[in-house]
Amino acid sequence: MLIFNISIEFFFSFLRNAVKPENNIIFRKLLESFHEETKCPVLLNTSFNIKCQPIVNSPDEVIDCFLGTNIDVLAIGDFILEK
């Protein structure tokens, strides 16, 4: 089974990344769970930022961005944050 982490760029091109278990077991398990739950073997990954703001570059920026949005849950590393 191939599960991809895909980034869609501004001009509708994309980068396809296969996630192998030996490279990142935790992320691979997350993708497999998504596939099992949704029956969709592809997960689209977009940049994390809000309109007119730069893409976040650090865990602190991720948390600040999360707190300023309507996002309910944030998974970062081994942690899950809920509002």
Secondary structure as the mmCIF struct_conf table of DSSP 4:
data_model
#
loop_
_struct_conf.conf_type_id
_struct_conf.id
_struct_conf.beg_label_comp_id
_struct_conf.beg_label_asym_id
_struct_conf.beg_label_seq_id
_struct_conf.end_label_comp_id
_struct_conf.end_label_asym_id
_struct_conf.end_label_seq_id
STRN STRN1 PHE A 4 ILE A 8
TURN_TY1_P TURN_TY1_P1 PHE A 10 PHE A 11
BEND BEND1 PHE A 12 PHE A 12
STRN STRN2 PHE A 14 ALA A 18
TURN_TY1_P TURN_TY1_P2 PRO A 21 ASN A 23
HELX_RH_AL_P HELX_RH_AL_P1 ILE A 25 THR A 38
BEND BEND2 LYS A 39 LYS A 39
STRN STRN3 VAL A 42 LEU A 44
TURN_TY1_P TURN_TY1_P3 LYS A 51 CYS A 52
BEND BEND3 GLN A 53 GLN A 53
HELX_LH_PP_P HELX_LH_PP_P1 PRO A 54 VAL A 56
BEND BEND4 SER A 58 SER A 58
HELX_RH_AL_P HELX_RH_AL_P2 PRO A 59 LEU A 67
TURN_TY1_P TURN_TY1_P4 GLY A 68 GLY A 68
BEND BEND5 THR A 69 ASN A 70
STRN STRN4 VAL A 73 ILE A 76
TURN_TY1_P TURN_TY1_P5 GLY A 77 ASP A 78
STRN STRN5 PHE A 79 GLU A 82
#
